[in-house]
């Protein structure tokens, strides 16, 4: 499912004659993203930062990020889907993956910065063997008078430098 699928839901507008759903509901702006080159240094180094450009007037975004690691059968990918806004303390996510043997079990978790979560995903976003890199934080930041980014932070809980492995999509909600 693409992020726009559930944002363009059908509704009944009996009072709005001659107006279609496409004319009444704004289609979200989707941004395809990938990063397979960001080096993430282990703790106690600070998290690595990846900025994803979004429209300046964005108030909130929904993002879906997948790693190269598989879960269960059918080659489904571990990752995270979440909602971020201009407020750093309200990002929430649902993550699929987990530590351990991803080929035999898939673990789900809900993370929320408002509830005090230290991470926003499982540790599944590194290309090398093992499970060490997780999404630590994400929110919308104005980087100039007419530019805004979804700023993401990535933490490495391993003992070596790892490369980020992340593919996905960002949908602008408003």
URFENUR-V626438 format. One record per pair of residues at least 24 apart in sequence whose C-alpha atoms are under 6 Angstrom apart, sorted by the first residue. I is the first residue (numbers start at 1). J is the second residue. D is the distance in Angstrom with one decimal. If there is no record, write none. Layout:
I&J&D  I&J&D
This chain:
28&171&6.0  28&172&5.4  28&173&5.9  29&171&5.6  29&172&5.2  30&170&5.5  30&171&4.4  31&169&5.5  31&170&5.1  32&169&4.5  33&167&5.8  33&168&5.2  33&169&5.6  34&166&5.5  34&167&4.2  35&166&5.3  36&164&5.4  36&165&4.7  38&163&5.7  38&164&5.4  39&162&5.8  39&163&4.7  40&156&6.0  40&161&5.8  40&162&5.4  40&163&6.0  41&161&4.7  42&156&4.7  42&157&5.9  42&158&5.8  42&159&5.8  42&161&6.0  47&153&5.7  47&154&5.1  47&155&4.7  48&153&5.6  48&154&5.1  49&152&5.7  49&153&4.7  50&152&5.2  51&149&5.7  51&150&5.7  51&151&4.5  52&149&5.1  52&150&5.0  53&149&4.4  54&148&5.8  54&149&5.3  56&146&5.9  56&147&5.2  56&148&4.8  58&174&5.4  59&85&5.8  59&174&5.3  60&84&5.7  60&85&4.2  60&173&5.5  60&174&5.8  61&171&5.5  61&172&4.5  61&173&5.2  62&170&5.8  62&171&5.2  63&169&5.8  63&170&4.3  64&168&5.4  64&169&5.4  65&167&5.6  65&168&4.4  66&166&5.6  66&167&5.2  66&168&5.8  67&125&5.2  67&165&5.5  67&166&4.9  71&102&5.0  71&103&5.4  71&106&5.6  72&103&5.2  72&104&5.8  72&105&6.0  80&121&6.0  84&139&5.2  85&139&5.5  85&140&5.6  86&139&5.8  86&140&4.5  88&139&5.3  89&113&5.4  89&114&5.5  90&114&5.2  95&121&5.3  98&122&5.3  125&164&5.7  125&165&5.1  126&163&5.5  126&164&4.8  126&165&5.2  127&163&5.9  127&165&5.4  132&156&5.5  132&157&5.0  132&158&5.2
